[in-house]
Amino acid sequence: MQDAETRTIQIDLENVTYMDSSALGMLMLLNERIGEVGKTVTLYKPNQKVRHILDIANMGKLFKID
């Protein structure tokens, strides 16, 4: 978060098999903190199950999901 040259933080979800409400809450907190310093978060490579959880939670409104 301190690196001025870094504008986007990429979270690799390739090996994540499940996300519960605690994980979603932590992502929301991360997004808030990162936004305070003018950076963005991208969620990268979620599998189909995790992508479905992110979609249900409307995380696409907060994050870019690739």
C-alpha distances in whole Angstrom, upper triangle without the diagonal:
4,6,8,10,8,9,9,8,12,13,17,19,22,23,23,26,26,24,25,24,22,19,20,19,16,15,15,13,10,11,12,9,7,10,10,7,10,8,10,11,14,16,18,22,23,26,29,29,25,25,28,26,23,26,28,25,24,21,22,21,18,17,18,20,21
4,6,9,8,10,12,12,15,17,20,23,25,27,26,30,30,27,28,28,25,23,23,22,19,18,19,17,14,15,15,12,10,12,12,8,11,10,13,14,17,20,21,25,26,30,33,33,29,29,32,30,27,30,32,29,28,25,25,25,21,20,21,23,24
4,6,6,9,11,11,14,16,19,22,25,26,26,30,30,28,30,29,27,25,25,24,21,20,21,19,16,16,17,14,12,14,14,10,11,10,13,14,17,19,20,24,26,29,32,33,29,29,32,31,28,30,33,30,29,25,25,25,22,20,21,22,23
4,6,7,11,12,15,18,21,24,27,29,29,32,32,30,32,31,29,27,26,26,23,21,22,20,17,17,17,15,12,13,13,9,10,9,13,15,17,20,22,25,27,31,34,34,31,30,33,32,29,31,33,31,29,26,25,25,22,20,20,23,24
4,6,9,11,14,17,20,23,25,27,28,32,32,30,32,32,30,27,27,27,24,22,23,22,18,18,19,17,14,15,15,12,11,10,13,14,16,19,20,24,26,29,32,33,30,29,32,32,28,30,33,31,29,26,25,25,22,20,19,22,22
4,6,7,10,14,16,20,22,24,24,28,28,26,28,28,26,24,23,23,21,18,19,19,15,15,16,14,11,13,14,11,10,8,9,11,13,16,16,20,22,26,28,30,26,25,29,28,25,27,29,27,26,22,21,22,19,16,16,18,18
4,7,10,13,16,19,22,24,24,27,27,25,27,27,26,23,22,22,20,17,18,17,14,13,14,13,9,10,12,9,7,5,6,9,11,14,15,19,21,25,27,28,25,24,27,26,23,24,27,25,23,19,19,18,16,14,13,16,16
4,6,10,13,15,18,20,20,24,24,22,24,24,23,20,19,19,17,14,15,16,12,11,13,13,9,10,13,11,9,6,5,6,7,10,12,15,17,21,23,24,21,20,23,22,19,21,24,22,20,16,16,16,13,11,10,12,13
4,7,10,13,15,17,17,21,21,19,21,21,20,17,16,17,14,12,14,14,10,10,13,12,8,11,13,12,11,7,6,5,6,9,10,14,15,19,22,22,19,18,22,21,17,20,23,20,19,16,15,16,13,11,11,12,13
4,6,9,12,14,14,18,18,17,20,20,19,16,16,17,15,12,14,15,12,11,15,14,12,14,17,15,15,11,9,6,5,6,6,10,12,15,18,19,16,15,19,18,16,18,21,19,18,15,14,16,14,10,10,10,10
4,6,9,11,11,14,15,13,16,17,16,12,13,15,12,10,13,14,11,11,15,15,12,15,18,17,17,13,11,7,6,5,6,9,10,13,16,16,13,13,17,16,13,16,19,17,17,13,14,16,14,10,10,10,10
4,6,8,9,12,13,13,17,18,17,14,14,17,15,12,16,17,14,15,19,18,16,19,22,21,20,17,14,11,9,6,5,6,8,11,14,15,12,12,16,16,14,17,19,18,19,15,15,18,16,13,12,10,10
4,6,5,8,10,10,14,16,15,12,13,16,14,12,15,17,15,16,19,20,18,20,23,23,23,19,16,12,10,7,6,5,5,8,11,11,8,10,13,12,11,14,17,16,17,14,15,18,16,13,13,10,10
4,6,8,11,12,16,19,19,15,16,19,18,16,19,21,19,19,23,23,22,24,27,26,26,22,19,16,13,10,7,5,5,6,10,11,9,11,14,14,14,16,19,19,19,17,17,20,19,16,15,12,11
4,6,9,11,15,18,18,14,16,19,17,16,20,21,19,21,24,24,23,25,28,28,28,24,22,18,16,12,11,9,8,8,12,12,10,12,15,15,15,18,20,20,21,19,20,23,21,19,18,15,14
4,6,8,11,14,14,11,13,16,15,14,17,19,17,19,22,22,22,24,27,27,27,23,21,17,15,11,11,9,7,8,11,9,7,10,13,12,12,15,17,16,18,16,17,21,19,17,17,14,14
4,7,10,14,14,12,14,17,16,16,19,21,20,21,24,25,25,27,29,30,30,27,24,20,18,14,13,11,9,7,9,7,7,10,11,11,12,15,16,16,18,17,18,22,21,19,19,16,16
4,7,10,11,9,11,14,14,14,16,19,18,19,22,23,23,25,28,29,29,26,23,19,18,14,15,13,10,9,10,7,6,10,10,8,10,13,13,13,16,15,17,20,19,18,19,16,17
4,7,8,6,7,10,11,10,13,15,15,16,19,20,20,22,25,26,26,23,20,17,16,13,14,14,10,11,12,9,6,10,10,7,8,12,12,11,14,12,15,17,16,15,17,15,17
4,5,5,6,9,10,11,13,14,16,17,19,20,21,23,25,27,27,25,22,19,19,16,17,17,14,15,15,12,10,12,12,8,10,13,12,10,14,13,16,18,17,17,19,17,20
4,5,5,6,9,10,10,12,14,15,16,18,20,21,23,25,25,24,21,18,19,16,19,19,16,17,17,14,12,14,14,10,10,13,12,9,13,12,16,17,15,16,19,18,21
4,5,5,6,9,10,10,12,14,15,16,18,20,21,23,24,22,20,18,18,16,19,20,17,19,19,17,14,16,16,13,13,16,15,12,15,14,17,18,16,17,20,19,22
4,5,5,6,9,10,10,12,14,15,16,18,20,22,22,20,18,15,15,13,15,16,14,15,17,14,11,13,14,11,11,14,14,11,14,12,15,17,14,14,17,16,18
4,5,5,6,9,10,11,12,14,15,16,19,21,21,19,16,13,14,12,15,16,13,15,16,14,11,12,13,9,8,11,11,8,10,8,12,13,11,12,14,14,17
4,5,5,6,9,10,11,12,14,15,17,19,20,18,16,14,16,14,17,19,17,19,20,18,15,16,16,13,12,14,14,10,12,11,14,14,12,13,16,16,20
4,5,5,6,8,10,11,12,14,15,17,18,16,15,12,14,13,16,18,16,19,20,19,15,16,18,14,13,16,16,13,15,12,15,16,13,13,16,16,19
4,5,5,6,9,10,10,12,14,16,16,14,12,9,11,9,13,15,14,17,18,17,13,14,16,13,11,14,15,11,12,9,12,13,9,9,12,12,15
4,5,5,6,9,10,10,13,15,15,14,12,10,12,12,16,18,16,19,20,19,16,16,17,14,11,14,14,11,11,9,11,11,8,9,13,14,17
4,5,5,6,9,10,11,13,14,13,12,11,14,14,18,20,19,22,23,22,18,19,20,17,15,18,18,14,15,12,15,14,11,12,16,17,20
4,5,5,6,8,10,11,12,11,10,8,11,12,15,18,17,21,23,22,18,18,20,18,15,18,19,16,16,13,15,14,11,11,14,15,18
4,6,5,6,9,10,10,9,7,6,10,11,14,18,17,21,22,22,18,17,19,17,14,16,18,14,14,10,12,11,7,8,11,13,16
4,6,5,6,9,10,10,9,10,13,15,18,21,21,24,25,25,21,21,22,20,17,19,20,16,16,13,15,13,9,11,14,17,20
4,5,5,7,9,9,10,10,14,16,19,22,22,25,27,27,23,23,25,22,19,22,23,19,19,16,17,16,13,13,16,18,21
4,5,6,7,5,6,7,11,13,16,20,20,24,26,26,22,22,24,22,19,21,23,20,19,15,16,15,12,11,14,16,18
4,5,5,5,6,9,12,15,18,22,22,25,27,27,23,22,24,23,19,21,22,19,18,15,15,14,10,11,13,16,19
4,6,8,10,12,16,18,21,25,25,29,30,30,26,26,28,26,22,24,26,22,21,18,19,17,14,15,17,20,23
4,6,9,12,15,18,21,25,25,29,31,31,27,27,29,27,24,26,28,24,23,20,20,19,16,16,17,20,22
4,7,10,14,17,20,23,24,28,30,30,27,25,28,26,23,24,26,24,22,19,18,17,14,14,15,18,20
4,7,10,14,16,20,21,25,27,27,24,22,25,24,20,22,24,22,20,17,16,16,12,11,12,15,17
4,7,10,13,17,17,21,23,24,20,19,21,20,17,19,21,18,17,13,13,12,9,8,9,12,13
4,7,9,13,14,18,20,20,17,16,18,17,14,16,19,16,15,11,11,12,9,6,7,9,11
4,6,10,11,15,17,18,14,13,16,16,12,14,17,16,14,11,10,12,9,6,5,6,7
4,7,7,11,13,14,11,10,13,13,10,12,15,14,13,10,9,12,10,7,6,5,6
4,6,9,12,14,11,10,14,14,12,14,17,16,16,13,12,15,14,10,8,6,5
4,6,9,11,9,9,13,13,12,14,17,17,17,14,14,17,16,13,11,8,6
4,7,8,6,5,9,10,9,11,14,14,14,12,12,16,15,13,12,8,8
4,6,5,6,9,10,10,12,14,15,16,15,15,19,18,16,15,11,10
4,6,5,6,9,10,10,12,14,15,14,14,18,19,17,16,12,12
4,5,5,6,9,10,11,13,14,14,15,18,19,17,17,14,14
4,5,5,6,9,10,11,12,11,12,16,16,14,14,11,12
4,5,5,6,9,10,10,9,10,13,14,12,12,9,10
4,5,5,6,9,10,10,11,14,15,14,14,12,13
4,5,5,6,9,9,11,13,14,13,15,12,14
4,6,5,6,5,7,10,10,10,11,9,12
4,5,5,6,7,9,11,11,12,10,12
4,5,8,9,11,13,13,15,13,16
4,5,8,9,10,11,14,13,16
4,5,6,8,9,11,11,15
4,5,5,6,8,8,12
4,5,5,6,7,10
4,6,8,10,13
4,7,9,13
4,6,9
4,7
4
